[in-house]
Amino acid sequence: MTNKTYKKIVLAYSGGLDTSVIIHWLKENYGSEIIAVTANVGQEDELIGLEEKALKTGASKFYLAEIEEAFVYDSIFPTLKAGAIYENKYLLGTATARPIIAKALVDIAKQEGADAICHGCTGKGNDQVRFEMGIKALAPELDIIAPWRTWDITSRDEAIDYAYANDIPLKISRETNYSKDKNLWHLSHEGLDLENPLNEPKYDQILEMSVTPEQAPNDPTYVSITFEEGIPVAVDGEDMDGVSLIKHLNKIGGTHAIGILDMIENRLVGMKSRGVYETPGGTLLYFAHEQLEMITLDKETTQYKQELAQQYANLIYNGQYFTPLKQALDAFVDETQKTVTGTVKLKLYKGNMIAASVDSPFSLYSEAFATFDEDDVYDHNDAAGFINLYGLSSVIQAEMKQKAQFGKQVNHSLEVSKEGIKA
């Protein structure tokens, strides 16, 4: 551990196991004033009692940063519009929140005149990178303290021992010691039995935002989502702000077992990790947004956007939110979304989503052109000339191969003749 001293340390405080013991540890090892900062990104009941707990365990001051709206409009919706999905599965629930939280930490650190920011991320995880990349981009003058990389505690069990030894109250036990991250967009579960891929997740015990498909209603439900320029603005005809809309869709999706994911992903630090994610409302939004883009974007834009979506997902996952490339991609995505306006109706049934209808004033789908019935807008004979030109390079290639093969056959015949003469 460094011998450096600090006047004030701002701690990213969640009230979970790690940050509960970190306040005490910081006081023991640095003797600094500790300012606990909790960012409200939609944890709901997890926020209850945090201020009292933080002050009781050694913090001199507590901030609750209200950043739900910023989380939605500055991070979730841009990522949704990009169609960014990490490794084709993960809707980036934790990754999208970290840069917004980092900004809140920096803002309060500057306001308080703090000289360091501390986080409780482990040295094995992605979040250490996401937080620190954000802090470095916004306040490179601030030091960063990461206890999991310096202290003697080597496991969550040892962290629990430290808490018990120092009378630090915990909401968990060794048996329920899943590592969780909850916000407006999702809830993740890691650790314990999930660390062995042979174990089926105990869904009945761990799910909080969703039910299992077996517990979902036996009758399907329909839900309509309206978008304006790629941003969801209404559900079933009722206008809603982004925060309220996601909360509403979380209830609908959770009731029908939508958005439950068991995934083994590739972490930024090089190892694979397994997590169970619940993203009910987000899963509905991604699916509906995709359906709307199908009828409003042209082929070339759609396919190029799909390529960039993976790059965008990697940037968010890898903590590169405050980068020139991210800003450039946002500009491209915003341009593509100018016509992504309309309403998508989905049918939900026991974990499944089915597109029931899609409607947009900017639809590129033309029934008059696409119909299999008789029409007067398309001349089938035009296709012959198109195919002749489109296939011209293939014809030239085939003729070249035929000539080359004929040359090989002639050479082979000559070689055979020469052998016959020698004989």
C-alpha positions as CSV (number, residue, x, y, z in Angstrom):
1,M,0.0,0.0,0.0
2,T,1.2,3.5,-0.8
3,N,2.2,5.9,2.0
4,K,0.6,8.8,0.2
5,T,-1.9,10.8,2.3
6,Y,-5.1,12.5,1.2
7,K,-7.2,15.2,2.7
8,K,-10.5,13.9,1.3
9,I,-11.4,10.7,-0.5
10,V,-14.7,10.4,-2.4
11,L,-15.9,6.8,-2.3
12,A,-18.2,5.2,-4.9
13,Y,-20.5,3.7,-2.3
14,S,-23.2,1.1,-2.9
15,G,-23.7,-0.2,0.6
16,G,-22.8,-3.7,-0.6
17,L,-20.1,-6.0,0.8
18,D,-17.1,-4.3,-0.8
19,T,-17.8,-0.7,-0.1
20,S,-19.2,-1.5,3.4
21,V,-15.8,-2.6,4.5
22,I,-13.8,-0.1,2.4
23,I,-14.9,2.9,4.5
24,H,-13.5,1.3,7.6
25,W,-10.4,0.2,5.8
26,L,-9.7,3.7,4.3
27,K,-10.1,5.3,7.7
28,E,-7.6,2.7,9.1
29,N,-5.0,3.1,6.4
30,Y,-5.3,6.7,5.3
31,G,-7.0,8.6,8.1
32,S,-8.7,10.7,5.5
33,E,-12.1,12.3,5.5
34,I,-14.3,9.9,3.6
35,I,-17.2,11.2,1.5
36,A,-19.6,8.4,0.4
37,V,-21.3,8.9,-2.9
38,T,-24.2,6.7,-4.1
39,A,-25.4,7.3,-7.6
40,N,-29.1,6.6,-8.1
41,V,-29.3,4.7,-11.3
42,G,-32.6,3.0,-10.4
43,Q,-31.6,0.6,-7.6
44,E,-34.9,1.4,-5.8
45,D,-35.0,-0.4,-2.5
46,E,-31.3,-0.9,-2.3
47,L,-31.0,2.9,-1.6
48,I,-32.9,2.6,1.6
49,G,-30.8,3.2,4.7
50,L,-27.5,3.9,2.8
51,E,-26.9,7.3,4.3
52,E,-27.3,6.1,7.8
53,K,-25.1,3.1,7.2
54,A,-22.4,5.1,5.5
55,L,-22.2,7.7,8.3
56,K,-22.3,5.0,11.0
57,T,-19.4,3.1,9.4
58,G,-17.1,6.2,9.2
59,A,-18.1,8.5,6.3
60,S,-18.2,12.2,7.2
61,K,-20.7,13.0,4.5
62,F,-23.1,11.2,2.2
63,Y,-24.3,12.2,-1.3
64,L,-27.1,10.6,-3.2
65,A,-26.5,11.7,-6.8
66,E,-29.8,11.6,-8.7
67,I,-28.6,10.6,-12.2
68,E,-31.4,8.3,-13.4
69,E,-32.4,10.6,-16.2
70,A,-28.8,11.1,-17.3
71,F,-28.3,7.4,-17.2
72,V,-31.2,6.9,-19.6
73,Y,-30.7,9.7,-22.1
74,D,-26.9,9.9,-22.1
75,S,-26.1,6.2,-22.0
76,I,-29.0,3.8,-22.4
77,F,-30.8,5.3,-25.3
78,P,-27.7,6.1,-27.4
79,T,-26.6,2.5,-26.9
80,L,-30.1,1.3,-27.8
81,K,-30.2,3.4,-30.9
82,A,-26.8,1.9,-31.9
83,G,-28.2,-1.6,-31.5
84,A,-25.1,-2.4,-29.5
85,I,-25.1,-5.8,-27.9
86,Y,-21.9,-7.3,-26.5
87,E,-21.1,-10.7,-28.0
88,N,-24.6,-10.8,-29.5
89,K,-26.2,-11.3,-26.0
90,Y,-25.4,-8.8,-23.3
91,L,-27.4,-5.6,-23.3
92,L,-24.6,-3.8,-21.4
93,G,-26.6,-3.1,-18.2
94,T,-23.6,-2.6,-16.0
95,A,-21.3,-1.1,-18.6
96,T,-23.7,1.7,-19.6
97,A,-24.1,2.9,-16.0
98,R,-20.4,3.2,-15.1
99,P,-19.4,6.3,-17.1
100,I,-22.4,8.2,-15.8
101,I,-21.5,7.2,-12.3
102,A,-17.9,8.2,-12.9
103,K,-19.0,11.7,-14.0
104,A,-21.1,12.1,-10.8
105,L,-18.1,11.0,-8.7
106,V,-15.8,13.5,-10.4
107,D,-18.4,16.4,-10.1
108,I,-18.7,15.8,-6.3
109,A,-15.0,15.4,-5.9
110,K,-14.4,18.7,-7.5
111,Q,-17.2,20.3,-5.5
112,E,-15.7,19.0,-2.2
113,G,-12.1,19.7,-3.1
114,A,-11.2,16.0,-2.8
115,D,-7.9,14.7,-4.0
116,A,-8.7,11.1,-4.6
117,I,-11.6,8.8,-5.7
118,C,-11.9,5.3,-4.4
119,H,-13.9,2.4,-5.9
120,G,-14.6,-1.1,-4.7
121,C,-14.0,-3.0,-8.0
122,T,-11.9,-6.1,-8.0
123,G,-8.7,-6.5,-10.0
124,K,-10.4,-9.3,-12.0
125,G,-13.3,-7.3,-13.3
126,N,-14.3,-4.9,-16.0
127,D,-15.7,-2.1,-13.8
128,Q,-12.3,-1.0,-12.5
129,V,-11.4,-0.1,-16.1
130,R,-14.7,1.6,-16.7
131,F,-14.6,3.8,-13.6
132,E,-11.0,4.7,-14.0
133,M,-11.2,5.4,-17.7
134,G,-14.0,7.8,-16.9
135,I,-12.2,9.5,-14.1
136,K,-9.0,9.9,-16.1
137,A,-10.9,11.4,-19.0
138,L,-12.8,13.9,-16.8
139,A,-10.3,14.7,-14.0
140,P,-6.8,13.4,-14.7
141,E,-5.5,15.3,-11.7
142,L,-7.4,13.1,-9.2
143,D,-5.7,10.0,-7.7
144,I,-7.6,6.7,-7.8
145,I,-7.6,4.2,-4.9
146,A,-8.6,0.6,-5.6
147,P,-8.4,-1.4,-2.3
148,W,-8.9,-4.8,-4.0
149,R,-5.6,-4.3,-5.7
150,T,-3.7,-3.3,-2.6
151,W,-5.2,-4.8,0.6
152,D,-4.6,-8.2,2.2
153,I,-8.2,-9.4,1.7
154,T,-8.3,-12.0,-1.1
155,S,-11.9,-13.1,-1.3
156,R,-15.5,-12.2,-0.6
157,D,-15.4,-14.6,2.4
158,E,-12.4,-12.8,3.9
159,A,-14.3,-9.5,3.3
160,I,-17.2,-10.9,5.3
161,D,-14.7,-11.9,8.0
162,Y,-13.3,-8.3,8.1
163,A,-16.9,-6.9,8.4
164,Y,-17.8,-9.2,11.3
165,A,-14.5,-8.4,13.1
166,N,-15.2,-4.7,12.8
167,D,-18.9,-4.7,13.5
168,I,-19.8,-3.6,10.0
169,P,-23.5,-4.5,9.3
170,L,-24.1,-6.5,6.1
171,K,-27.3,-7.3,4.2
172,I,-25.9,-10.6,3.0
173,S,-24.7,-13.9,4.4
174,R,-22.1,-16.4,3.1
175,E,-24.9,-18.5,1.6
176,T,-26.5,-15.6,-0.3
177,N,-23.2,-13.9,-1.3
178,Y,-23.9,-13.5,-5.0
179,S,-22.1,-10.5,-6.5
180,K,-25.0,-8.4,-7.9
181,D,-25.4,-5.2,-9.8
182,K,-28.8,-3.6,-10.0
183,N,-30.0,-0.5,-11.8
184,L,-32.9,0.7,-13.8
185,W,-31.9,-1.3,-16.9
186,H,-30.9,-4.7,-15.4
187,L,-29.9,-6.9,-12.6
188,S,-26.8,-9.2,-12.8
189,H,-25.9,-12.2,-10.7
190,E,-22.4,-13.7,-10.4
191,G,-20.5,-16.0,-8.1
192,L,-21.3,-19.0,-5.8
193,D,-22.8,-21.9,-7.8
194,L,-22.8,-19.8,-11.0
195,E,-19.0,-20.1,-11.2
196,N,-19.4,-23.7,-12.4
197,P,-20.9,-23.9,-15.9
198,L,-22.2,-27.4,-15.0
199,N,-24.7,-25.8,-12.6
200,E,-28.1,-24.7,-13.8
201,P,-28.9,-21.3,-12.3
202,K,-31.3,-21.4,-9.3
203,Y,-33.8,-19.1,-11.1
204,D,-36.5,-19.6,-8.5
205,Q,-34.1,-18.2,-5.8
206,I,-32.2,-15.5,-7.7
207,L,-34.6,-13.8,-10.0
208,E,-35.9,-10.4,-8.8
209,M,-37.1,-8.5,-11.9
210,S,-38.5,-11.5,-13.7
211,V,-40.4,-14.7,-13.2
212,T,-39.4,-18.0,-14.9
213,P,-41.3,-19.0,-18.1
214,E,-43.1,-21.7,-16.1
215,Q,-44.4,-19.0,-13.8
216,A,-45.5,-16.6,-16.6
217,P,-49.2,-16.3,-17.5
218,N,-50.7,-19.0,-19.7
219,D,-52.2,-16.3,-22.0
220,P,-50.2,-14.0,-24.2
221,T,-50.1,-10.2,-23.8
222,Y,-49.7,-7.5,-26.4
223,V,-47.7,-4.3,-25.9
224,S,-47.1,-1.5,-28.3
225,I,-44.0,0.7,-28.2
226,T,-43.7,4.0,-30.0
227,F,-40.4,5.5,-31.1
228,E,-39.4,9.0,-32.3
229,E,-36.0,9.1,-34.1
230,G,-35.0,5.9,-32.4
231,I,-36.0,6.9,-28.9
232,P,-38.9,5.2,-27.2
233,V,-41.5,7.7,-26.1
234,A,-44.8,5.9,-25.5
235,V,-46.2,2.5,-24.5
236,D,-49.7,1.4,-25.6
237,G,-50.3,5.0,-26.7
238,E,-49.4,6.6,-23.4
239,D,-46.6,9.2,-23.6
240,M,-43.8,8.6,-21.0
241,D,-40.4,10.0,-20.1
242,G,-37.5,7.6,-20.5
243,V,-37.2,6.6,-16.8
244,S,-40.9,5.9,-16.4
245,L,-41.1,4.0,-19.7
246,I,-38.3,1.6,-18.8
247,K,-39.8,1.0,-15.4
248,H,-43.1,0.2,-17.0
249,L,-41.7,-2.1,-19.5
250,N,-39.6,-3.9,-16.8
251,K,-42.9,-4.8,-15.1
252,I,-44.5,-6.0,-18.3
253,G,-41.4,-7.9,-19.5
254,G,-40.7,-9.4,-16.1
255,T,-44.2,-10.7,-15.8
256,H,-43.8,-12.6,-19.0
257,A,-40.2,-13.9,-18.3
258,I,-38.7,-11.7,-21.0
259,G,-34.9,-10.9,-20.9
260,I,-33.4,-13.7,-18.7
261,L,-29.9,-14.5,-19.9
262,D,-27.3,-17.0,-18.7
263,M,-24.0,-16.0,-20.4
264,I,-20.3,-16.9,-20.3
265,E,-18.6,-13.7,-21.6
266,N,-15.1,-12.6,-22.4
267,R,-14.0,-10.0,-19.9
268,L,-11.8,-7.2,-20.9
269,V,-9.0,-8.4,-18.5
270,G,-8.8,-11.7,-20.5
271,M,-10.7,-14.3,-18.5
272,K,-14.2,-15.7,-19.1
273,S,-16.9,-15.1,-16.6
274,R,-20.4,-16.4,-16.1
275,G,-23.4,-14.2,-15.2
276,V,-27.1,-14.4,-15.1
277,Y,-28.7,-11.1,-16.3
278,E,-32.3,-9.9,-16.0
279,T,-33.1,-7.1,-18.6
280,P,-36.9,-7.3,-19.1
281,G,-37.7,-3.8,-20.4
282,G,-34.4,-3.5,-22.2
283,T,-35.0,-6.7,-24.1
284,L,-38.4,-5.5,-25.3
285,L,-36.9,-2.2,-26.4
286,Y,-34.0,-3.7,-28.4
287,F,-36.4,-6.2,-30.2
288,A,-39.0,-3.5,-31.0
289,H,-36.3,-1.0,-32.2
290,E,-34.8,-3.7,-34.5
291,Q,-38.3,-4.4,-36.0
292,L,-38.8,-0.7,-36.7
293,E,-35.3,-0.3,-38.3
294,M,-36.2,-3.2,-40.6
295,I,-38.8,-1.1,-42.4
296,T,-37.2,2.3,-42.1
297,L,-33.5,1.9,-43.0
298,D,-32.2,1.0,-46.5
299,K,-30.1,-2.1,-47.0
300,E,-26.6,-0.5,-47.1
301,T,-27.2,1.6,-44.0
302,T,-28.7,-1.3,-42.1
303,Q,-25.7,-3.6,-42.9
304,Y,-23.1,-1.0,-42.2
305,K,-24.8,0.0,-38.9
306,Q,-24.8,-3.7,-37.9
307,E,-21.0,-3.8,-38.3
308,L,-20.5,-0.6,-36.3
309,A,-22.9,-1.9,-33.6
310,Q,-20.3,-4.5,-32.5
311,Q,-17.6,-1.8,-32.3
312,Y,-19.9,0.4,-30.3
313,A,-20.7,-2.4,-27.9
314,N,-17.0,-3.1,-27.4
315,L,-16.3,0.6,-26.6
316,I,-19.0,0.6,-24.0
317,Y,-18.0,-2.7,-22.5
318,N,-14.3,-1.7,-22.4
319,G,-14.9,1.6,-20.7
320,Q,-14.2,3.8,-23.7
321,Y,-17.2,6.0,-23.3
322,F,-15.4,9.3,-23.2
323,T,-13.5,8.9,-26.5
324,P,-13.5,10.6,-29.9
325,L,-14.5,7.4,-31.6
326,K,-17.5,7.0,-29.4
327,Q,-18.6,10.6,-30.2
328,A,-18.1,9.9,-33.9
329,L,-20.2,6.8,-33.8
330,D,-22.9,8.6,-31.9
331,A,-23.0,11.2,-34.7
332,F,-23.4,8.4,-37.3
333,V,-26.1,6.6,-35.3
334,D,-28.1,9.8,-34.8
335,E,-28.1,10.4,-38.6
336,T,-29.4,6.9,-39.2
337,Q,-32.2,7.4,-36.6
338,K,-33.9,10.4,-38.3
339,T,-36.5,8.1,-39.9
340,V,-36.7,5.4,-37.1
341,T,-40.1,6.7,-36.0
342,G,-43.2,4.6,-35.6
343,T,-45.0,2.0,-33.5
344,V,-44.2,-1.7,-33.0
345,K,-46.7,-4.1,-31.5
346,L,-45.3,-7.2,-29.7
347,K,-46.9,-10.4,-28.6
348,L,-45.4,-11.7,-25.3
349,Y,-45.7,-15.3,-24.2
350,K,-43.6,-17.2,-21.6
351,G,-40.2,-15.7,-22.4
352,N,-40.9,-15.2,-26.1
353,M,-41.4,-12.0,-28.1
354,I,-43.1,-12.1,-31.5
355,A,-43.5,-9.0,-33.7
356,A,-47.3,-8.6,-34.3
357,S,-47.2,-5.4,-36.4
358,V,-44.9,-2.5,-37.4
359,D,-46.0,0.9,-38.6
360,S,-44.0,4.0,-39.6
361,P,-44.6,7.1,-41.7
362,F,-41.1,6.6,-43.1
363,S,-41.6,2.9,-44.0
364,L,-39.6,1.8,-47.0
365,Y,-41.7,-1.3,-47.4
366,S,-44.0,-1.0,-50.4
367,E,-46.8,-3.6,-50.8
368,A,-47.3,-2.4,-54.4
369,F,-43.8,-3.5,-55.3
370,A,-43.4,-6.5,-53.0
371,T,-46.8,-8.2,-53.8
372,F,-46.9,-11.7,-55.4
373,D,-50.2,-10.7,-57.0
374,E,-50.5,-8.9,-60.3
375,D,-49.1,-5.3,-60.3
376,D,-48.5,-2.5,-62.7
377,V,-45.4,-1.0,-61.0
378,Y,-42.8,-3.7,-61.7
379,D,-41.7,-5.1,-65.1
380,H,-40.3,-8.6,-64.5
381,N,-38.5,-8.4,-67.9
382,D,-36.2,-5.7,-66.4
383,A,-34.7,-8.4,-64.2
384,A,-33.0,-10.1,-67.1
385,G,-30.8,-7.1,-67.9
386,F,-30.1,-6.5,-64.3
387,I,-29.0,-10.1,-63.7
388,N,-26.8,-10.0,-66.9
389,L,-24.9,-7.0,-65.7
390,Y,-24.8,-8.1,-62.0
391,G,-23.5,-11.5,-63.0
392,L,-21.0,-10.2,-65.7
393,S,-18.0,-10.6,-63.4
394,S,-19.0,-14.1,-62.6
395,V,-19.3,-15.0,-66.3
396,I,-15.9,-13.5,-67.0
397,Q,-14.4,-15.4,-64.1
398,A,-16.0,-18.7,-65.3
399,E,-14.7,-18.2,-68.8
400,M,-11.2,-17.6,-67.5
401,K,-11.3,-20.8,-65.5
402,Q,-12.6,-22.8,-68.4
403,K,-9.8,-21.5,-70.6
404,A,-7.2,-22.3,-67.9
405,Q,-8.6,-25.8,-67.5
406,F,-8.5,-26.3,-71.3
407,G,-4.8,-25.2,-71.3
408,K,-4.0,-27.7,-68.5
409,Q,-5.7,-30.5,-70.5
410,V,-3.7,-29.6,-73.7
411,N,-0.4,-29.5,-71.8
412,H,-1.3,-32.9,-70.2
413,S,-2.1,-34.4,-73.6
414,L,1.3,-33.1,-74.9
415,E,3.1,-34.6,-72.0
416,V,1.4,-38.0,-72.6
417,S,2.3,-37.8,-76.3
418,K,5.9,-37.1,-75.5
419,E,6.0,-40.1,-73.1
420,G,4.5,-42.3,-75.9
421,I,7.2,-41.2,-78.3
422,K,10.0,-41.9,-75.8
423,A,8.6,-45.3,-75.2
